[in-house]
């Protein structure tokens, strides 16, 4: 059955594989190659895509089309001032992480609205994290990483996108989102303070609201 032939007379038994045996060996080899090829590549690290919303959005009106930026429809977020704080903790041995930023909304205008797509406009940066150490990136650092220069003494316009963090090991990444909105803002000075804070002739006359949210960012295994 497996290549051994029964001797006839003085004929010596043949050790040459039969055609059926050769077929079985070939079939087994093909199955082995297919199995190895189908085995997924082992993941090489972790990626964290952290949503950020930064800056002052001065209008509730959005833009209807990207072609002519005609005002109209809903804006990406409502009128208000927004901040994002991304906290990174390394519970492992000393490592190096990579960071890059992708911008979808720039100065209140959509630059990554479908069907458009965006890629990082800078190479990003790397930073070493010793064991049991932490760091954070606020809106100032995120925009700087994206190549955006904010003039001293001013607030940036509305920026929305992703801060992408890459690491060979799993990290603890937490994002803190803060939003402030009020009935109106002062038009004097760069701080864009709510009138409820600045007051009119020393009398606060408009209501303000502040919200805060904390999100734990999940990792994605990457090859």
N, C-alpha and C positions, 0 to 999 in steps of 0.2 A: 504493500500500500504506500509506503513512504520511501520507495526507491530500492528496496532489496528484492532481487529476483531469485526464485526457487531454482536450484541447479537441476539440470537435466543430463543424465548419464555422467560422463567425466567432465562436463562443462563446469567451470568455476563460477561461483556467484559473482554477479556484477555489482560494483559499488557506484556505478554511474547513475546519477539521479534520473528518474523517469521524467517524462514531460509533465505529468500531473504534479510531481513533487516540485519541479521548477516553477510551475504556475502558482503553487501555494506560497513559495518563498517570495516570488515577485509581488503577489497580492499583499502579503504581510508587510513588505517593504514600503509599498505605496501607502498602506494604511498608517504606518508609522510616520511617514513624511507628512501626511495630511494632518495627523494629530499634533505634531510639533508646530506646523504652520498655523494651526487654529488656536494655539495657546496664546492668550493676550500678553502683550509686553508688560512687564512689571512697572507699576507707577514709580516715577522718579522723585516726586515731591508734592508740595501742596500749594494751592493758589487761593487767595482770598480777594474777591471782588467786592470792595466796599463802596456803596453808593454815597456820594457827597452832594450836598446842597449848600452853596456858599453865596453870600453877598446880598445886596439890596435889590429887591424887585419892586420897581416904582409904579407898576400898572397891573390891573387885572386883565387887560386886553392882551391877547396873544398875537401871533401873525398867521394869517390865513394860508399863505404860500411862501415857500422859500425864495421863489423867483423875484418877487418885488417887495417882500416884507410888509405887505399890506396889513395894517392893524385890524384885528377882529377876532372873534371867537375867544375861547378860553386860553389863558396863559398856562404855562407848565405848572406853576404854583401861584398862589394868590399873593396879592400885594403884601409885602412884609420884608423883614430882615432875617437872614438865615445863617446858621453856623453849624459846622460839623467838626467833631473831634474824634480821631481814630487812635485808639490805645492798643499797643502791641506788647504782649508779655511772652518771654521765652522761658519755659520750664525745663528746657533741655540743657545739654552742654553748650559751650560757646559755638555760635553759628554766624553765618552772614545771610542777610535777607536782601532781596531786590524789590524796588518800588518803582512804579510808573503810573502816570495819570492819563486818562482819556476824557476829553471834554465833549459833551453832547449839546450843551447850551452855553453860549459864550456871550457875555454882556446882555443877557436876556433874549438873544436871538438863537433859534435852533440851527445847529450845524451838523447834527447827527440824527435828524428826523428821517424815518423811513421814506424813500428807499436809500437814503444816504447812509454810509457807515463811516466810522472814524477809527483811526489808529493812534497810538501815542505819538505826539509831535516832538518828543525829546527822548533820548536813550534811557532816561530814568537814572536811578542812583542805587548804590548799595550801602549798607550799614552793618557793622558788626554788633551782635547782641551777645554779651557774656551770659553765662548761666544765671538763671533767676533774675534777669534784668528786664526793664521795661522802657518804652519810649512812646511818644505820641506825635501825630501829625494833625495840626489844625488847618483852617482854611488858608492861612498865610503860606504855610509850607506846601500844601497841596497845590495851590496856584503857582507857587514858585517852581515846583516840580514839573508843572505843565508848561512852563515857559511864559507865564503871565506876570507882568510887572505892575504892581499896584503903587500908585503915587503916594508918597508920604502924606499923612493927614487926611486920607480919603478912604471911603468904603468902596470895594469893588462892586460892579454890577452883578447881576445874577449869573452864577456859574453852576452847572450841574454835570455830573459825570461819574466816573469810577476811579477810585484809587486801588490799584492792583498790587498785592503783596505776594511775593513768591519766596518759598522756603523749602529746604530739603526735609525739614521735620515739621511736626504739627505745632502750631502756636495758639495762644489765646488772643483773639482779636475782638475788640468791643468798640462800637461806634456810638457816640453821643450826639444827638441832633437837637438843636435849639432854634426856636422860631419866635420872633416878636412881631406883632402886628398891632396897629392902632388905627383910630378913625382918621388921623391925618398926621403928617410929619412936618416938622419945621423946615422951612426952606432956607434957613440961615445956618451957616456952619457945615462942616463936613460930616458931623456925627449922625445926621438924620434922626435926631431924637424925637420921640413921641411928644406931642404937645402936652400930654398928661405929665411928662417928666420935666420938660422945659418950662411949660406954663406960658400963659399970655399975660403980660404985665404982672408976673409973679403968681398968677392964679391958674392952676391946672384945670383944663376945661374939656379934655377929651379922654376917653377910656383907652386903656392899653391891655393887651393880653400876651402872656408869655407861656410857651409850651416847651417841654423837654421830653425826649424819648431816648432810651438806651437799648441797643440791639447787639446781641451776640452774633458774630459773623461766622458762618460755617465754611469749612474748607472744602475745596474740590481737589481730588487726586488728579495729577497730571502726569503724562508720559514724557 
